[in-house]
């Protein structure tokens, strides 16, 4: 099965200061973090791109409570607490990625009927706005009001 994440409303390539970086953040990019490997990112996209999209291979199986569980190399968390990390960071002058915040796309918030249809169709699609209410990169747990899940194909 495939999970497709479609990002819209990206925040731009820079944002204001933080305690770790008083001069602000420039050359911002976002990508999907590999499970247990914060330094391995799939599909880095510049923060001022018109949109972003990532396709993740995963396995879907029945869960103990009659729902479905998603697992795969880019799926984080344990049973009943699965999520996808979108990592925001700066591409430094030497090419390294320095993460400064992450967003958690909560897979347990996918409506059960949508998850079941996606398991049948072979694709789950999440459309998410990547800017928070202040225009900064979206971070923390992304709840149902900020992401729209649907079965693809």
QUIRA-V991341 format. One line per field, one symbol per residue. phi: phi as a letter, one per 40 degrees, with the letter a starting at -180 (. if undefined). A space follows every 50 residues. Layout:
phi = ???
This chain:
phi = .bbbbbcbfcchcaaccbdcaccgbbfcbbacccdfbdcbbcfdbccbcc ababbbcabbaccccgcbbbbicbbcgcdgbcabcbcbabccdcgcbbcb abbbccccccddcccccccccgabbbbbccbcccgcdcagcccdcbabca ccf
